């Protein structure tokens, strides 16, 4: 199904270039018409991260939704998983998150959630695209049916209580929650993004000594030298404060990267391995396995196999992970990049929730994070990007070199070549036991792609 606006994670692009007020208005009208049901006031909840362009897009979406008769509830800066949770908790018909996740401030995007708090299917997104490109003037609400918009207070506390309640086991903290973080010094990096208020407060309320960085958004500094895609600041602060763990979220807080007490980065694969191992011991896995994408390390797959669990792989994108989880009955899945989905608790990746679940493992094991989160040796993995301006190269041009690369790596390695769903680049990932061979194979493909897009 060819799509004009939606990628792997909503609509995303440069603010005031591809993501314009006109487009946001049309998205609001189109999505509102599809989710407007019955003869009552349908409601949509809208959250955003801290980008300057969020104000512009938010107002355009409000105009679109109210013009088709929907009531709009505005949350202000909130994590993507919080928007999903509140969509269902507040019995809304639609949820919207304005964010470009880990991208720089110049970009922005629109993510949509249905009333069940799950991201929309490809089919529904296709319906929305068809309406965006059509004339909707005849379907606008009559003057007496135009919607209203209002800001909602207290939503931060609701989300904080939600994530705290997911920790039902472990030492009590005297505040009605099952886990205490007393005695832990935690550095939390909020990427100057959507979680800059809720993440530090949740960790503090659970008893931790909290050191904050990336909590001073100014509209321009989201993800700039902080957050899960730039862990150097977190590593430095963990060393400086002698912290037990560092937690880095991305701009909309739907993914997390951890730094152990030695300053070593822990990716999503190791994080899922730690959680899956404990859940297996406690009988909490709904199926004996984990769902991950084709980008997860082969070492992770071998580790799971060694403890009697399978790894079910999907295309890249947390939406595809979640689709597999729902279809096959898994309750744990995610991406190497740090999107971790625990379907017993949420409907999308949640960086703060994943971090708390890892802290539960650390407390139960009573061991340092460096030991808890180093369960397997990753195979050498090389990832390189080839940027293109005029369009991706023809498969006929690059398929032969890709096939030669796969033959060279053989059964002991893997090769993934795919276009990004969020930016104009082709990602080339190779892995195997022989690092030198992996480097050669990846470089050959990158050279071929660079020539093809020149």
TATA-V611740 format. One record per backbone hydrogen bond with DSSP energy under -1.0 kcal/mol. CO is the residue of the C=O (numbers start at 1). NH is the residue of the N-H. If there is no record, write none. Layout:
<<CO,NH> <CO,NH>>
This chain:
<<10,7> <11,110> <13,108> <14,17> <14,18> <14,19> <18,20> <19,16> <20,24> <21,25> <22,26> <23,27> <24,28> <25,29> <26,30> <27,31> <28,32> <29,33> <30,34> <31,35> <42,71> <43,93> <44,73> <45,96> <46,75> <47,98> <48,78> <51,54> <52,55> <53,57> <54,58> <55,59> <56,60> <57,61> <58,62> <59,63> <60,64> <61,65> <62,66> <63,67> <65,68> <65,70> <66,69> <66,147> <67,141> <71,44> <72,150> <73,46> <74,152> <76,48> <79,83> <80,84> <81,85> <82,86> <83,87> <84,88> <85,89> <86,90> <87,92> <88,91> <94,45> <95,113> <96,47> <97,111> <98,49> <100,103> <104,107> <106,15> <108,13> <109,99> <110,11> <111,97> <112,120> <113,95> <114,117> <118,114> <121,125> <122,126> <123,127> <124,128> <125,129> <126,130> <127,131> <128,132> <129,133> <131,134> <136,139> <137,140> <142,145> <148,72> <150,74> <154,158> <155,159> <156,160> <157,161> <158,162> <159,163> <160,164> <161,165> <164,167> <166,168> <167,178> <177,173> <181,184> <184,209> <185,244> <185,245> <186,211> <187,247> <188,213> <189,249> <190,193> <191,223> <193,196> <195,199> <197,201> <198,202> <199,203> <200,204> <201,205> <202,206> <203,208> <204,207> <206,181> <209,186> <211,188> <213,190> <214,192> <219,52> <221,224> <223,225> <227,230> <231,235> <232,236> <233,237> <234,238> <235,239> <236,240> <237,241> <238,243> <245,187> <246,259> <247,189> <248,257> <249,228> <250,253> <251,194> <252,80> <253,351> <255,250> <257,248> <258,266> <259,246> <260,263> <264,260> <266,258> <267,271> <268,272> <269,273> <270,274> <271,275> <272,276> <273,277> <274,278> <275,279> <276,280> <277,281> <278,282> <279,284> <287,289> <288,310> <290,312> <291,334> <292,314> <293,296> <297,301> <298,302> <299,303> <300,304> <301,305> <302,306> <303,307> <304,307> <304,309> <305,308> <310,290> <312,292> <314,294> <317,320> <317,321> <318,322> <319,323> <320,324> <321,325> <322,326> <323,327> <324,328> <325,329> <325,330> <332,291> <333,341> <335,338> <336,268> <338,256> <339,335> <340,350> <341,333> <342,345> <342,346> <350,354> <351,355> <352,356> <353,357> <354,358> <355,359> <356,360> <357,361> <358,362> <359,363> <360,364> <361,365> <362,366> <368,371> <368,372> <369,373> <371,374> <380,432> <382,430> <384,428> <386,426> <394,398> <395,399> <398,402> <399,403> <400,404> <401,405> <402,406> <403,407> <404,408> <405,409> <406,410> <410,413> <414,431> <416,429> <418,427> <423,425> <424,388> <425,420> <426,386> <427,418> <428,384> <429,416> <430,382> <431,414> <434,438> <435,439> <436,440> <437,441> <438,442> <439,443> <440,444> <441,445> <442,446> <443,447> <444,448> <445,449> <446,450> <447,451> <448,452> <449,453>>
